[in-house]
């Protein structure tokens, strides 16, 4: 009886958290943004949004499968349903607090699959680093495809992102590196000075786990599958935008090159604000101005794509939060290889 009450309370908390996220996303918009958001959906070919939604889910599934591949060198073989579930929970958390999702999905998967959270986090760091390299490669392709049209525009935007008031960017990087080395030196000194301190021991174990995570990725045997998933993920991102163009009359004349440009700039928006809220439609609008698309239509298209993807994250994330405890109710009776 007590266990059932606890489960009910747990589900209510999860559901409340999801409802709060929906409220928070809408409250964060201005009245003008809300008007544009709803207008985008009132003049849309909804049938064309079905493949967009389907491709979004496929990209999330492929990312989950790629993450699962990256765990194999550690001797970890979690179930795909758990990996996909925690991936969607991670996206849900990131829509409110940037980078919270990475920590949350590692901790949940570690609990359900009896894995070590520090090594999982090490894999996440490697994955994010690889994705960043892929993003730079994608920008390069975008510029080369239409260098006369958007090459200078993309370059100027990247410079704006890298520069701000105060110290120049090179000085900030040097300062960050100096602080990093100082922290590492102080930590090593304290670890030697107080070898039996519980906090320092746990931190040392965490750092070692992250290091092991980086090393084991180099022994990945299924590299072709890993690269195939990476190509598929970015292809799904691109096709969502390209097919989405045809859902609105004002963007139906755009081609695949415009889709490349929108994805390149819109990805920066996802970094700029939690879940890209507010910034995503602005970045899309600015990009489509290059292709002579009026700003209201460009912003409406941005709200359309952002709204569809955000709805998927919220709905799928909530479903995952509700189902994961049920799917793993016999976790205590399982045994796993932790490497």
C-alpha positions in Angstrom: 0.0 0.0 0.0 2.8 2.4 0.9 4.6 1.5 -2.3 1.5 2.3 -4.4 1.0 5.6 -2.6 4.6 6.5 -3.3 4.2 5.6 -7.0 1.1 7.8 -7.3 2.9 10.7 -5.7 5.9 10.2 -8.0 3.6 10.2 -11.1 1.8 13.3 -9.9 5.1 15.1 -9.4 6.3 14.1 -12.9 3.0 15.2 -14.4 3.1 18.4 -12.5 6.6 19.0 -13.7 5.5 18.5 -17.3 2.5 20.9 -16.9 4.8 23.4 -15.4 7.1 23.2 -18.4 4.2 23.8 -20.7 3.1 26.8 -18.7 6.7 28.1 -18.4 7.2 27.9 -22.2 4.0 29.9 -22.9 4.5 32.4 -20.1 8.0 33.2 -21.4 6.5 34.4 -24.7 5.4 38.0 -25.2 1.8 38.7 -26.4 3.1 39.4 -29.9 5.1 36.1 -29.9 2.0 34.2 -28.8 -0.1 35.8 -31.6 2.6 34.7 -34.1 2.8 31.3 -32.6 -0.9 30.6 -32.9 -1.2 32.2 -36.4 1.5 29.9 -37.7 -0.7 26.9 -37.0 -3.9 28.5 -38.3 -2.5 28.7 -41.8 -0.7 25.4 -42.1 -1.1 22.3 -44.2 -1.3 19.9 -41.3 -0.9 16.8 -43.5 2.7 17.9 -44.3 3.5 18.3 -40.6 2.9 14.5 -40.1 6.2 13.5 -41.8 8.0 16.4 -40.0 6.8 15.0 -36.6 7.7 11.4 -37.7 11.2 12.5 -38.8 11.8 14.3 -35.5 10.9 11.2 -33.6 13.2 9.1 -35.8 16.1 11.5 -35.2 15.6 11.1 -31.5 15.5 7.3 -31.8 18.6 7.2 -34.0 20.4 9.4 -31.4 19.4 7.0 -28.7 20.7 4.1 -30.8 24.0 5.9 -31.3 24.4 6.6 -27.6 23.7 2.9 -27.0 26.5 2.0 -29.4 28.9 4.3 -27.6 28.3 2.4 -24.3 29.3 -1.0 -25.7 33.1 -0.5 -25.2 32.3 0.0 -21.5 30.6 -3.4 -21.5 27.2 -1.7 -21.0 24.2 -3.1 -22.9 21.1 -1.2 -21.7 17.7 -1.8 -23.3 16.8 0.6 -26.2 13.5 1.4 -24.5 15.3 2.8 -21.5 17.9 4.7 -23.6 15.2 6.2 -25.8 13.1 7.0 -22.7 15.8 8.8 -20.8 16.8 10.7 -24.0 13.4 12.2 -24.3 13.4 13.0 -20.6 16.7 14.8 -21.2 15.3 16.9 -24.0 12.3 17.7 -21.8 14.6 18.9 -19.0 16.8 20.9 -21.4 13.7 22.8 -22.6 13.7 24.5 -19.2 17.3 24.4 -17.9 20.2 24.1 -20.5 22.4 21.0 -19.9 20.3 19.7 -17.1 19.0 17.0 -19.4 22.5 15.5 -19.8 22.9 15.0 -16.1 19.3 13.8 -15.6 19.3 11.2 -18.4 22.6 9.8 -17.2 21.4 9.5 -13.6 18.1 7.9 -14.5 19.7 5.4 -16.9 22.4 4.6 -14.3 19.7 3.9 -11.7 17.5 1.7 -14.0 20.3 -0.2 -15.7 22.7 -0.4 -12.8 25.4 1.6 -14.6 28.0 4.1 -13.4 26.9 7.7 -14.0 30.4 9.1 -14.3 31.3 6.9 -17.3 27.9 7.7 -18.9 28.6 11.4 -18.5 32.1 10.9 -20.1 30.3 9.4 -23.1 27.9 12.4 -23.3 30.9 14.8 -23.3 32.5 12.9 -26.2 29.1 12.8 -28.1 28.6 16.5 -27.7 32.2 17.2 -28.9 31.6 15.1 -31.9 28.3 16.8 -32.7 30.0 20.2 -32.5 32.6 19.1 -35.1 29.7 17.8 -37.3 28.0 21.2 -36.9 31.0 23.0 -38.1 31.3 20.6 -41.0 27.6 21.3 -41.8 28.2 25.1 -41.7 31.1 24.6 -44.2 28.8 22.7 -46.6 26.2 25.4 -46.3 28.6 28.1 -47.1 30.2 26.2 -50.0 26.8 25.5 -51.6 25.9 29.2 -51.8 29.0 31.1 -50.8 28.1 34.3 -52.6 24.7 34.5 -50.9 25.2 33.6 -47.3 28.9 33.1 -46.8 29.5 36.5 -45.4 26.3 36.5 -43.4 27.1 33.2 -41.6 30.7 34.5 -40.9 29.4 37.8 -39.4 26.9 35.9 -37.2 29.6 33.6 -35.8 31.8 36.6 -35.1 29.0 38.2 -33.1 28.5 35.0 -31.1 32.2 34.9 -30.3 32.6 38.6 -29.4 31.1 40.6 -26.6 31.9 43.8 -24.5 35.0 43.6 -22.3 38.0 41.5 -22.9 38.7 40.2 -26.5 37.9 36.6 -27.2 41.5 35.4 -27.1 42.0 36.9 -23.7 38.9 35.2 -22.3 40.0 31.9 -23.6 43.4 32.3 -22.0 41.8 33.3 -18.7 39.5 30.2 -18.8 42.4 27.9 -19.5 44.4 29.5 -16.7 41.5 29.0 -14.2 41.1 25.4 -15.4 44.7 24.5 -14.8 44.6 26.3 -11.4 41.6 24.2 -10.4 43.2 21.0 -11.5 46.4 21.8 -9.6 44.5 22.7 -6.4 42.5 19.6 -6.6 45.5 17.3 -7.1 47.2 19.1 -4.1 44.2 18.6 -1.9 43.8 15.0 -3.0 47.4 14.2 -1.9 47.1 16.2 1.3 43.8 14.6 2.4 43.7 11.2 0.7 40.9 9.9 3.0 38.5 12.8 2.5 35.2 11.4 1.3 34.3 14.4 -0.9 37.7 14.4 -2.6 37.6 10.7 -3.0 34.2 10.9 -4.8 35.4 13.7 -7.0 38.5 11.8 -7.9 36.4 8.8 -8.8 34.1 10.9 -10.9 37.1 12.4 -12.9 38.5 9.0 -13.4 35.2 7.7 -14.7 34.9 10.6 -17.1 38.5 9.9 -18.3 37.6 6.2 -18.8 34.5 7.2 -20.8 36.7 9.2 -23.2 39.3 6.3 -23.6 36.8 3.6 -24.2 35.1 5.4 -27.1 38.3 5.0 -29.1 37.8 1.3 -29.0 34.3 1.5 -30.6 34.0 -1.4 -33.0 30.8 -0.4 -34.8 32.2 2.8 -36.3 30.3 2.5 -39.5 27.0 2.2 -37.6 28.0 5.2 -35.5 28.7 7.4 -38.6 25.5 6.1 -40.3 23.4 7.2 -37.3 25.2 10.6 -37.3 24.4 11.1 -41.0 20.8 10.0 -40.5 20.3 12.3 -37.5 21.4 15.4 -39.5 19.5 14.3 -42.5 16.3 14.2 -40.5 17.0 17.6 -39.1 17.4 19.0 -42.6 14.4 17.3 -44.1 12.1 18.5 -41.4 12.9 22.1 -42.5 12.7 21.3 -46.2 9.3 19.6 -46.0 8.1 22.2 -43.5 8.7 24.9 -46.3 5.9 23.3 -48.3 3.5 23.5 -45.3 3.3 27.3 -45.6 2.5 29.3 -48.7 5.1 32.0 -48.1 8.0 29.5 -47.9 6.9 26.8 -50.5 9.2 28.3 -53.1 12.4 27.7 -51.1 14.8 24.9 -52.0 17.2 22.6 -50.1 19.9 25.3 -49.9 17.7 27.5 -47.9 17.0 24.5 -45.6 20.7 24.1 -45.1 21.0 27.8 -44.1 18.0 27.7 -41.7 19.4 24.6 -39.9 22.8 26.2 -39.6 21.5 29.3 -37.9 18.6 27.8 -36.1 21.0 25.4 -34.3 22.7 28.4 -32.8 19.3 29.5 -31.4 19.0 26.2 -29.6 22.2 27.0 -27.8 21.3 30.7 -27.2 18.1 30.0 -25.1 16.6 27.0 -23.4 15.0 24.9 -26.1 15.4 27.8 -28.5 12.4 29.6 -27.0 12.1 33.1 -28.5 15.4 32.9 -30.3 14.6 30.1 -32.8 11.9 32.0 -34.8 14.1 35.1 -34.8 17.1 33.3 -36.2 14.9 31.6 -38.8 13.4 34.9 -39.8 16.8 36.5 -40.1 18.0 33.6 -42.3 14.9 33.6 -44.6 15.3 37.4 -45.2 18.3 36.4 -47.3 15.9 34.6 -49.6 13.5 37.5 -49.8 10.9 36.0 -47.4 9.0 38.7 -45.5 9.9 38.8 -41.8 6.4 38.0 -40.5 6.3 34.9 -42.7 9.8 33.9 -41.7 9.1 34.3 -38.0 5.8 32.4 -38.4 7.7 29.5 -40.0 10.1 29.6 -37.2 7.3 29.3 -34.7 5.8 26.4 -36.7 8.9 24.3 -36.7 9.9 25.2 -33.1 6.3 24.5 -31.9 6.1 21.1 -33.6 9.5 20.0 -32.2 8.8 21.4 -28.7 5.4 19.7 -28.6 7.1 16.4 -29.4 9.7 16.8 -26.7 7.1 17.8 -24.1 4.6 15.0 -25.0 7.2 12.2 -25.5 9.2 13.4 -22.5 6.1 13.3 -20.2 5.1 9.8 -21.6 8.7 8.6 -20.9 8.6 9.9 -17.4 5.3 8.1 -16.7 6.3 4.8 -18.4 9.9 4.4 -17.3 9.0 3.4 -13.7 6.5 0.8 -15.0 8.9 -0.6 -17.5 11.6 -0.9 -14.8 9.5 -2.1 -11.9 11.5 -5.3 -11.7 14.9 -3.5 -11.9 15.9 -4.7 -8.5 15.8 -8.3 -9.7 18.0 -7.7 -12.7 21.7 -8.1 -13.0 23.8 -6.0 -15.3 27.4 -5.9 -16.5 28.9 -2.6 -15.3 32.4 -3.1 -16.7 
